Amino acid sequence: MKSIEAGFVQTGGPAALQGDGVFLYRPGALRMNYAPPHERILVARDGKLVLKDNQSGAVTQLALSRTPLGMLLRTPLRFDDGIQVTDVQRGPSSLQVSLAQASNPSQGLLTLQFSDEQGRLELRGVQGVDGRGHRFGVALYDVRTGVALPPQTFTFP
């Protein structure tokens, strides 16, 4: 996968992380800037996820190994070496791949949704269920791939 800059809409998840904003990804790192009225910054990399609520100043930290999102941030992203592919669904111009940690599938499920245009896959969304049963979905739109994202983009808040 290449770097991605996109708009996103999120539904579900723990702590009511509903919202929309800007999604920035490069292999091994993710940043989500949530738009008002619930301004937050989420940065995940190097085995850690940090979420800062800009209104309250509260900061939450989680180990990526405790969330399905950690599977997306593995570098390189491969569907072996501790990852179990639990389902693959193909549509006329789409592909969905569902993943779980092979050693601990109860930590959650992650489904990567790709558009498939003439054999070229582009990430269009992520759905998941964490170890506590919280469901979440992130739909991407206006996706741009291969964009230059400087390392400071992924500085923890």
C-alpha positions as MATLAB code, in Angstrom:
seq = 'MKSIEAGFVQTGGPAALQGDGVFLYRPGALRMNYAPPHERILVARDGKLVLKDNQSGAVTQLALSRTPLGMLLRTPLRFDDGIQVTDVQRGPSSLQVSLAQASNPSQGLLTLQFSDEQGRLELRGVQGVDGRGHRFGVALYDVRTGVALPPQTFTFP';
ca = [
       0.000    0.000    0.000;
       1.038    3.569   -0.637;
       0.437    6.738    1.317;
      -3.164    7.950    1.381;
      -4.851   11.274    2.014;
      -8.641   11.176    2.104;
     -11.759   12.499    3.735;
     -13.389   10.081    6.160;
     -16.659    9.448    7.929;
     -16.552    7.259   11.040;
     -19.400    5.486   12.741;
     -19.408    3.427   15.900;
     -16.521    2.539   18.147;
     -15.725    3.023   21.818;
     -15.993    6.456   23.412;
     -18.410    7.627   20.705;
     -15.687    8.320   18.151;
     -18.237    9.373   15.580;
     -17.221   12.041   13.175;
     -15.549   13.037    9.993;
     -12.356   14.711    8.929;
      -9.052   14.008    7.211;
      -7.462   10.541    7.044;
      -3.682   10.343    6.494;
      -1.916    6.993    6.120;
       1.487    5.743    5.164;
       2.680    2.191    5.749;
       3.158    1.872    9.489;
       1.448    5.125   10.518;
      -2.035    6.673   10.631;
      -3.396   10.098   11.530;
      -7.056   11.087   11.689;
      -7.931   14.756   12.194;
     -11.549   14.996   13.323;
     -13.484   18.079   12.235;
     -15.635   20.254   14.553;
     -17.767   19.984   16.576;
     -15.808   17.029   18.081;
     -12.236   18.006   17.264;
      -9.808   15.213   18.042;
      -6.503   13.975   16.712;
      -5.705   10.276   16.508;
      -2.153    9.187   15.693;
      -1.069    5.559   15.570;
       2.445    4.263   14.909;
       5.286    2.350   16.537;
       2.913    0.053   18.431;
       0.969    2.880   20.079;
      -2.291    4.760   19.453;
      -2.753    8.239   20.956;
      -6.062   10.109   20.873;
      -6.274   13.738   21.985;
      -9.587   15.510   22.515;
      -8.898   19.125   21.571;
     -11.850   20.446   23.584;
     -11.071   18.831   26.926;
      -7.340   18.282   26.438;
      -7.757   14.638   27.493;
      -5.232   12.217   26.024;
      -5.847    8.472   25.703;
      -3.091    5.976   24.886;
      -3.518    2.357   23.806;
      -1.175   -0.372   22.664;
      -1.895   -1.165   18.999;
      -1.625   -4.855   19.865;
      -4.880   -4.416   21.813;
      -6.820   -3.039   18.838;
      -7.585   -4.479   15.391;
      -6.175   -1.302   13.844;
      -2.704   -2.615   14.644;
      -3.056   -5.116   11.783;
      -3.409   -2.277    9.247;
      -0.253   -0.609   10.534;
       2.037   -3.614   10.295;
       5.003   -2.982    8.031;
       5.054   -4.579    5.618;
       1.325   -5.258    5.506;
       1.130   -8.993    4.835;
      -1.630  -11.506    5.256;
       0.512  -14.116    6.963;
       3.029  -14.087    9.817;
       0.547  -13.953   12.668;
      -2.422  -12.685   10.653;
      -5.324  -15.000    9.926;
      -7.487  -14.210    6.898;
     -10.999  -15.061    8.082;
     -13.000  -14.067    5.000;
     -12.541  -12.753    1.458;
     -15.436  -11.308   -0.549;
     -15.174  -10.116   -4.117;
     -17.651   -7.913   -5.945;
     -17.598   -6.638   -9.522;
     -15.313   -3.725   -8.590;
     -14.530   -4.381   -4.929;
     -12.606   -6.658   -2.611;
     -13.009   -7.150    1.142;
     -10.476   -8.985    3.276;
     -11.236   -9.761    6.926;
      -8.332  -10.334    9.305;
      -7.721  -11.457   12.873;
      -4.593  -12.039   14.918;
      -3.844  -15.740   14.518;
      -2.543  -16.105   18.070;
      -5.425  -14.193   19.658;
      -8.500  -13.790   17.405;
     -10.553  -12.557   20.392;
      -8.634   -9.233   20.193;
     -10.860   -8.275   17.280;
     -11.592   -8.436   13.594;
     -10.549   -5.966   10.905;
     -12.096   -5.817    7.437;
     -10.251   -3.860    4.758;
     -12.455   -2.646    1.916;
     -10.830   -1.972   -1.442;
     -12.080   -0.694   -4.759;
     -10.792   -2.848   -7.615;
     -10.468   -0.975  -10.865;
      -8.730   -3.003  -13.560;
      -6.691   -4.931  -11.001;
      -5.644   -1.810   -9.091;
      -6.691   -1.967   -5.440;
      -7.321    1.195   -3.417;
      -8.317    1.276    0.228;
     -11.855    2.695    0.558;
     -12.804    1.765    4.073;
     -12.103   -0.133    7.245;
     -14.585   -1.913    9.467;
     -13.899   -3.740   12.656;
     -14.925   -5.159   15.967;
     -12.577   -4.749   18.914;
     -12.015   -7.233   21.722;
     -14.862   -5.685   23.734;
     -17.362   -6.015   20.901;
     -17.374   -2.342   19.886;
     -18.084   -2.045   16.166;
     -16.607    0.742   14.082;
     -16.501    1.759   10.458;
     -14.419    4.301    8.574;
     -15.469    5.132    5.011;
     -12.972    7.020    2.838;
     -13.816    9.446    0.044;
     -11.833   11.754   -2.267;
      -8.941    9.321   -1.891;
      -5.530   10.445   -3.154;
      -2.725    7.883   -3.154;
       1.017    8.314   -3.321;
       0.911   11.747   -1.651;
       4.003   13.042    0.152;
       3.404   12.961    3.906;
       6.336   14.334    5.926;
       7.338   12.335    9.045;
       6.132   15.131   11.385;
       2.587   14.418   10.151;
       2.644   11.407   12.458;
       4.009   13.100   15.587;
       1.978   12.108   18.637;
      -0.267   14.889   19.958;
];
